[in-house]
Amino acid sequence: VRHLAVSGDGQYIVAAGDPAVTQSHAHVWTVADGQPVADIDATAAITAVDFSEDNSLLVASSDRQVRRFDLTQPLALETHTIPAAITSLAALPDSRVFLSGAADKQLYRSQWCLEELLTGHEGAVLALVFDSDDLISGGQDGTVRRWDPLQSEPLQTYTGSTVAVNDVHVSPEWIATAGADSMLRVYQRPASPEERAVAAVEPIAELAHPAAVRSVTSTGPWIVTGCEDPLIRIRHPEVGEVERLAGHTGQVISVAGTQDGRVVSGGTDNTARQWSPSLRDVQRASPGPGVRLAADDAGRRMLVIGQETDSEAGSVAVWM
């Protein structure tokens, strides 16, 4: 065994490497009773080891990489590349800083970056978006979760999907998810600490598409989706689909909304396109039939006349 190190709190000991520099495994035990804690594969021959201040393990390898491992997983949290072969390693006490001694006669000062590992998804994490100080993630396991980035457990789970969630978007009013099951799901965005504390949140709308939904965004009152067919669909959670934008010849795999109401899209046809939707807003007229519309000459006001459901009474609405 070529390399030994003891953690700063005296709880763990690690042994790794050999004089011939061929071994890639580091073995960790508890000091108190010698129980094995982790068998870590660094994927390349180990040249140095040390514990960081949080008892994660720093491992230097012959591939010029310093990897930081979480002992409880064991999982590589992050990797740092050094320009030359690493011959020694030391972590500064009570600090994120570590030093790498290298064969090029240099000492390299580095700092590990990862603050928290958020665990819970059982497949690849496909989408991430911030909602104020919270983080919302969508996964291949079909779950959508809300996190406090400083905690390791999710605050909320958004239900409804059982297949991959390809994208997540947060608007001022809604949270929308793009599903591989061809569904756009819309959830009410929590408006208070009490709503944020609800463990499971059900969708307020589920809007079907003819193929898997790959991307979702919003612009103004609209939710915009890109689909595995060539169309961009513009929808309102309460009204449904209101417009389609055609032009792509392949799957629409990314969409983004602009502050001035336009839509930008990217597709598998190797094009990026900018659109100006023709519809500006949707207002509910009357619950009954017989709606008539009129606009003033300047086009700034719209008059709506409609008959109420199951009534001879009517309604008149003027919108600016």
Backbone hydrogen bonds in HBPLUS format (Angstrom, degrees):
<---DONOR---> <-ACCEPTOR-->    atom                        ^
c    i                          cat <-CA-CA->   ^        H-A-AA   ^      H-
h    n   atom  resd res      DA  || num        DHA   H-A  angle D-A-AA Bond
n    s   type  num  typ     dist DA aas  dist angle  dist       angle   num
A0002-ARG N   A0017-GLY O   3.20 MM  15  5.08 159.1  2.25 102.1 106.2     1
A0003-HIS N   A0016-ALA O   2.85 MM  13  5.18 153.8  1.92 170.8 168.0     2
A0016-ALA N   A0003-HIS O   2.94 MM  13  5.18 150.9  2.02 148.9 153.2     3
A0005-ALA N   A0014-VAL O   3.13 MM   9  5.38 142.3  2.28 143.3 148.2     4
A0014-VAL N   A0005-ALA O   2.89 MM   9  5.38 157.1  1.94 157.8 164.0     5
A0007-SER N   A0012-TYR O   2.96 MM   5  5.34 161.4  2.00 141.0 146.2     6
A0010-GLY N   A0007-SER O   2.93 MM   3  5.18 158.5  1.97 112.0 118.6     7
A0031-VAL N   A0011-GLN O   2.81 MM  20  5.44 163.0  1.83 136.7 139.3     8
A0013-ILE N   A0029-TRP O   2.98 MM  16  5.49 153.3  2.05 152.8 158.1     9
A0029-TRP N   A0013-ILE O   2.95 MM  16  5.49 159.1  1.99 157.0 163.9    10
A0015-ALA N   A0027-HIS O   2.93 MM  12  5.39 156.0  1.99 150.6 158.3    11
A0027-HIS N   A0015-ALA O   2.91 MM  12  5.39 171.3  1.92 162.5 161.9    12
A0021-VAL N   A0018-ASP O   2.94 MM   3  5.30 161.4  1.98 117.7 123.7    13
A0046-ILE N   A0023-GLN O   2.83 MM  23  6.24 161.5  1.86 162.3 157.3    14
A0042-ALA N   A0024-SER O   2.84 MM  18  5.36 172.4  1.85 166.0 163.6    15
A0026-ALA N   A0040-ILE O   2.79 MM  14  5.07 155.2  1.85 145.3 153.9    16
A0040-ILE N   A0026-ALA O   2.84 MM  14  5.07 164.3  1.87 160.7 158.6    17
A0028-VAL N   A0038-ALA O   2.91 MM  10  5.15 165.5  1.93 159.1 159.6    18
A0037-VAL N   A0028-VAL O   2.74 MM   9  5.35 173.2  1.74 147.0 144.9    19
A0038-ALA N   A0028-VAL O   3.39 MM  10  5.15 159.2  2.43 125.6 128.1    20
A0030-THR N   A0035-GLN O   2.89 MM   5  5.37 148.9  1.98 143.3 152.7    21
A0034-GLY N   A0030-THR O   2.94 MM   4  5.02 131.4  2.18 130.9 140.5    22
A0062-SER N   A0045-ALA O   2.70 MM  17  5.33 142.0  1.84 151.4 164.1    23
A0047-THR N   A0060-ALA O   2.79 MM  13  5.49 165.2  1.82 134.4 139.6    24
A0060-ALA N   A0048-ALA O   2.86 MM  12  5.00 173.5  1.86 146.6 148.8    25
A0050-ASP N   A0058-LEU O   3.00 MM   8  5.25 144.1  2.13 147.3 150.7    26
A0058-LEU N   A0050-ASP O   2.74 MM   8  5.25 168.1  1.76 174.8 177.9    27
A0052-SER N   A0056-SER O   2.89 MM   4  5.51 172.4  1.90 161.7 163.9    28
A0055-ASN N   A0052-SER O   3.09 MM   3  5.34 158.6  2.13 120.0 120.3    29
A0057-LEU N   A0069-PHE O   2.94 MM  12  5.05 154.3  2.00 143.5 148.2    30
A0069-PHE N   A0057-LEU O   2.78 MM  12  5.05 160.3  1.82 145.6 152.3    31
A0059-VAL N   A0067-ARG O   2.86 MM   8  5.25 158.6  1.90 151.0 158.3    32
A0067-ARG N   A0059-VAL O   2.86 MM   8  5.25 163.1  1.88 151.8 151.0    33
A0061-SER N   A0065-GLN O   2.99 MM   4  5.60 149.1  2.09 156.8 166.5    34
A0064-ARG N   A0061-SER O   3.11 MM   3  5.78 142.9  2.25 124.1 125.1    35
A0082-ILE N   A0064-ARG O   2.89 MM  18  5.36 171.9  1.89 162.6 164.4    36
A0066-VAL N   A0080-HIS O   2.77 MM  14  5.07 158.8  1.81 151.0 158.3    37
A0080-HIS N   A0066-VAL O   2.83 MM  14  5.07 156.3  1.88 144.2 152.4    38
A0068-ARG N   A0078-GLU O   2.99 MM  10  5.52 165.4  2.01 159.5 161.7    39
A0077-LEU N   A0068-ARG O   2.67 MM   9  5.55 156.4  1.73 159.8 168.3    40
A0070-ASP N   A0075-LEU O   2.98 MM   5  5.39 160.1  2.02 148.3 152.4    41
A0073-GLN N   A0070-ASP O   3.40 MM   3  5.86 157.1  2.45 110.1 115.9    42
A0075-LEU N   A0070-ASP O   3.32 MM   5  5.39 144.0  2.46 131.5 141.7    43
A0103-ALA N   A0085-ALA O   2.79 MM  18  5.36 150.2  1.88 153.8 163.0    44
A0087-THR N   A0101-GLY O   2.72 MM  14  5.56 162.6  1.75 149.4 155.3    45
A0088-SER N   A0101-GLY O   3.27 MM  13  4.80 146.0  2.39 133.6 129.8    46
A0101-GLY N   A0088-SER O   2.96 MM  13  4.80 157.1  2.01 121.8 129.0    47
A0090-ALA N   A0099-LEU O   2.99 MM   9  5.27 152.9  2.07 151.7 156.1    48
A0099-LEU N   A0090-ALA O   2.74 MM   9  5.27 165.2  1.76 160.0 162.9    49
A0092-LEU N   A0097-VAL O   2.96 MM   5  5.71 163.2  1.99 149.4 155.0    50
A0112-TRP N   A0096-ARG O   3.16 MM  16  5.62 160.8  2.20 146.4 143.5    51
A0098-PHE N   A0110-SER O   2.94 MM  12  5.46 157.6  1.99 139.4 144.9    52
A0110-SER N   A0098-PHE O   2.92 MM  12  5.46 175.5  1.93 170.8 172.0    53
A0100-SER N   A0108-TYR O   2.87 MM   8  5.03 154.1  1.94 139.5 148.3    54
A0108-TYR N   A0100-SER O   2.85 MM   8  5.03 166.7  1.87 144.2 148.4    55
A0102-ALA N   A0106-GLN O   3.05 MM   4  5.59 159.6  2.09 170.9 174.3    56
A0105-LYS N   A0102-ALA O   3.29 MM   3  5.93 140.4  2.45 122.2 122.4    57
A0140-GLN N   A0124-ALA O   2.76 MM  16  5.24 157.7  1.80 161.7 168.2    58
A0126-LEU N   A0138-GLY O   2.81 MM  12  5.72 135.1  2.02 143.6 158.0    59
A0127-ALA N   A0138-GLY O   3.17 MM  11  4.85 146.9  2.28 141.8 138.5    60
A0138-GLY N   A0127-ALA O   2.92 MM  11  4.85 152.6  1.99 132.1 135.4    61
A0129-VAL N   A0136-ILE O   2.97 MM   7  5.38 147.0  2.08 152.0 160.3    62
A0136-ILE N   A0129-VAL O   2.81 MM   7  5.38 166.3  1.83 161.8 166.6    63
A0131-ASP N   A0134-ASP O   2.87 MM   3  5.11 163.7  1.89 135.8 141.1    64
A0134-ASP N   A0131-ASP O   2.96 MM   3  5.11 150.5  2.05 135.4 130.4    65
A0135-LEU N   A0147-TRP O   2.91 MM  12  5.03 162.4  1.94 142.6 148.4    66
A0147-TRP N   A0135-LEU O   2.68 MM  12  5.03 153.9  1.75 153.9 162.3    67
A0137-SER N   A0145-ARG O   2.89 MM   8  5.36 156.5  1.95 150.8 158.6    68
A0145-ARG N   A0137-SER O   2.93 MM   8  5.36 153.5  2.00 145.7 154.4    69
A0139-GLY N   A0143-THR O   3.01 MM   4  5.58 151.3  2.10 160.2 168.5    70
A0142-GLY N   A0139-GLY O   3.13 MM   3  5.58 158.4  2.18 113.3 115.3    71
A0165-VAL N   A0139-GLY O   2.98 MM  26  5.44 164.9  2.00 137.6 142.5    72
A0158-TYR N   A0144-VAL O   2.76 MM  14  5.12 166.6  1.78 149.3 153.6    73
A0146-ARG N   A0156-GLN O   2.90 MM  10  4.96 161.2  1.94 134.8 138.7    74
A0155-LEU N   A0146-ARG O   2.63 MM   9  5.41 153.2  1.70 149.9 158.7    75
A0156-GLN N   A0146-ARG O   3.40 MM  10  4.96 156.8  2.45 123.9 127.9    76
A0151-GLN N   A0148-ASP O   2.82 MM   3  5.43 167.8  1.83 132.5 133.6    77
A0157-THR N   A0199-ALA O   2.85 MM  42  6.20 148.5  1.95 154.0 163.6    78
A0201-VAL N   A0157-THR O   2.95 MM  44  6.30 158.3  1.99 155.8 161.2    79
A0159-THR N   A0201-VAL O   2.90 MM  42  5.98 157.7  1.95 154.2 161.6    80
A0180-ALA N   A0164-ALA O   2.89 MM  16  5.37 163.2  1.92 167.3 165.2    81
A0166-ASN N   A0178-ALA O   2.72 MM  12  5.44 136.8  1.90 157.2 168.9    82
A0178-ALA N   A0167-ASP O   2.90 MM  11  5.04 164.0  1.93 142.1 144.4    83
A0169-HIS N   A0176-ALA O   2.86 MM   7  5.25 157.2  1.91 156.1 160.3    84
A0176-ALA N   A0169-HIS O   2.84 MM   7  5.25 165.3  1.86 157.8 162.1    85
A0171-SER N   A0174-TRP O   2.86 MM   3  5.18 169.6  1.87 153.4 156.8    86
A0189-ARG N   A0173-GLU O   3.02 MM  16  5.50 165.0  2.05 141.8 137.9    87
A0175-ILE N   A0187-TYR O   2.85 MM  12  5.02 148.4  1.95 142.9 148.4    88
A0187-TYR N   A0175-ILE O   2.75 MM  12  5.02 158.5  1.80 150.2 157.7    89
A0177-THR N   A0185-ARG O   2.88 MM   8  5.28 153.8  1.95 150.8 158.8    90
A0185-ARG N   A0177-THR O   3.15 MM   8  5.28 158.0  2.20 143.9 149.5    91
A0179-GLY N   A0183-MET O   3.00 MM   4  5.19 147.2  2.12 154.5 162.9    92
A0182-SER N   A0179-GLY O   3.21 MM   3  5.61 140.2  2.38 115.9 115.7    93
A0213-VAL N   A0179-GLY O   3.01 MM  34  5.36 157.8  2.06 157.5 150.4    94
A0209-HIS N   A0182-SER O   2.71 MM  27  4.99 138.2  1.88 160.2 167.3    95
A0184-LEU N   A0207-LEU O   2.87 MM  23  5.02 162.9  1.90 142.7 148.6    96
A0207-LEU N   A0184-LEU O   2.82 MM  23  5.02 168.9  1.84 151.1 153.6    97
A0186-VAL N   A0205-ALA O   2.93 MM  19  5.16 164.0  1.95 152.7 153.6    98
A0204-ILE N   A0186-VAL O   2.71 MM  18  5.80 149.7  1.80 152.8 163.5    99
A0205-ALA N   A0186-VAL O   3.35 MM  19  5.16 144.9  2.48 141.6 140.0   100
A0196-ARG N   A0192-SER O   3.02 MM   4  6.29 154.3  2.08 150.8 158.8   101
A0197-ALA N   A0193-PRO O   3.06 MM   4  6.19 126.5  2.35 134.9 147.4   102
A0197-ALA N   A0194-GLU O   3.19 MM   3  5.14 137.1  2.38  93.2 105.1   103
A0198-VAL N   A0195-GLU O   3.30 MM   3  5.49 163.2  2.33 105.5 110.5   104
A0228-GLU N   A0212-ALA O   3.01 MM  16  5.63 141.0  2.16 157.2 168.7   105
A0214-ARG N   A0226-GLY O   2.86 MM  12  5.67 147.4  1.97 143.6 153.6   106
A0215-SER N   A0226-GLY O   3.28 MM  11  5.00 158.8  2.33 136.3 135.0   107
A0226-GLY N   A0215-SER O   2.92 MM  11  5.00 162.0  1.95 136.4 139.1   108
A0217-THR N   A0224-VAL O   2.87 MM   7  5.21 151.2  1.95 150.9 158.0   109
A0224-VAL N   A0217-THR O   2.85 MM   7  5.21 164.7  1.88 135.9 141.0   110
A0219-THR N   A0222-TRP O   3.17 MM   3  5.46 150.2  2.26 135.3 143.3   111
A0222-TRP N   A0219-THR O   3.12 MM   3  5.46 156.5  2.18 132.7 130.7   112
A0223-ILE N   A0235-ARG O   2.81 MM  12  5.17 168.9  1.82 154.2 157.8   113
A0235-ARG N   A0223-ILE O   2.84 MM  12  5.17 165.4  1.86 153.1 158.1   114
A0225-THR N   A0233-ARG O   2.95 MM   8  5.35 159.3  1.99 151.5 158.3   115
A0233-ARG N   A0225-THR O   3.15 MM   8  5.35 156.3  2.21 144.5 150.5   116
A0252-VAL N   A0227-CYS O   2.87 MM  25  5.26 156.4  1.93 172.1 164.1   117
A0232-ILE N   A0245-LEU O   3.07 MM  13  4.97 162.3  2.10 142.0 147.4   118
A0245-LEU N   A0232-ILE O   2.80 MM  13  4.97 160.3  1.83 147.6 153.5   119
A0234-ILE N   A0243-GLU O   2.88 MM   9  5.18 166.8  1.90 161.2 158.3   120
A0242-VAL N   A0234-ILE O   2.86 MM   8  5.86 175.2  1.86 161.3 161.6   121
A0243-GLU N   A0234-ILE O   3.39 MM   9  5.18 150.7  2.49 140.9 139.2   122
A0236-HIS N   A0240-GLY O   2.85 MM   4  5.03 152.6  1.92 130.9 138.6   123
A0239-VAL N   A0236-HIS O   3.13 MM   3  5.19 127.9  2.42 101.1 115.0   124
A0240-GLY N   A0236-HIS O   2.67 MM   4  5.03 163.1  1.70 148.5 153.4   125
A0268-THR N   A0251-GLN O   2.87 MM  17  5.34 149.4  1.97 146.8 156.8   126
A0253-ILE N   A0266-GLY O   3.02 MM  13  6.08 134.1  2.24 142.6 156.3   127
A0254-SER N   A0266-GLY O   3.27 MM  12  5.07 137.8  2.46 150.1 143.3   128
A0266-GLY N   A0254-SER O   2.87 MM  12  5.07 152.1  1.95 144.3 144.7   129
A0256-ALA N   A0264-VAL O   2.78 MM   8  5.15 143.0  1.92 152.9 159.1   130
A0264-VAL N   A0256-ALA O   2.79 MM   8  5.15 166.7  1.80 159.5 163.5   131
A0258-THR N   A0262-ARG O   2.98 MM   4  5.28 156.7  2.03 147.9 147.2   132
A0261-GLY N   A0258-THR O   3.18 MM   3  5.53 160.4  2.22 116.3 116.4   133
A0263-VAL N   A0275-TRP O   3.01 MM  12  5.02 160.6  2.05 133.8 139.4   134
A0275-TRP N   A0263-VAL O   2.68 MM  12  5.02 160.3  1.71 156.9 162.6   135
A0265-SER N   A0273-ARG O   2.81 MM   8  5.25 156.3  1.86 150.6 158.2   136
A0273-ARG N   A0265-SER O   2.84 MM   8  5.25 152.5  1.92 142.2 151.5   137
A0267-GLY N   A0271-THR O   3.15 MM   4  5.87 151.1  2.24 160.5 169.2   138
A0270-ASN N   A0267-GLY O   3.20 MM   3  5.84 141.4  2.36 116.8 119.0   139
A0307-GLN N   A0289-PRO O   3.36 MM  18  5.92 161.9  2.39 160.9 166.1   140
A0292-ARG N   A0305-ILE O   2.86 MM  13  5.20 149.8  1.95 144.9 154.9   141
A0305-ILE N   A0292-ARG O   3.02 MM  13  5.20 158.7  2.07 145.3 151.4   142
A0294-ALA N   A0303-LEU O   2.96 MM   9  5.03 136.1  2.16 143.8 150.3   143
A0303-LEU N   A0294-ALA O   2.63 MM   9  5.03 169.5  1.64 157.3 161.3   144
A0296-ASP N   A0301-ARG O   3.20 MM   5  5.74 153.0  2.28 143.8 149.3   145
A0299-GLY N   A0296-ASP O   2.96 MM   3  5.28 153.3  2.03 109.4 118.1   146
A0302-MET N   A0319-TRP O   2.93 MM  17  5.24 152.2  2.01 142.5 151.3   147
A0319-TRP N   A0302-MET O   2.93 MM  17  5.24 163.5  1.95 150.3 155.6   148
A0304-VAL N   A0317-ALA O   2.87 MM  13  5.18 162.0  1.90 159.1 162.8   149
A0317-ALA N   A0304-VAL O   2.94 MM  13  5.18 161.4  1.98 149.5 155.4   150
A0306-GLY N   A0315-SER O   3.07 MM   9  5.44 163.8  2.10 151.5 156.0   151
A0315-SER N   A0306-GLY O   2.81 MM   9  5.44 153.3  1.88 161.7 166.1   152
A0308-GLU N   A0313-ALA O   3.16 MM   5  6.04 165.3  2.19 145.0 149.6   153
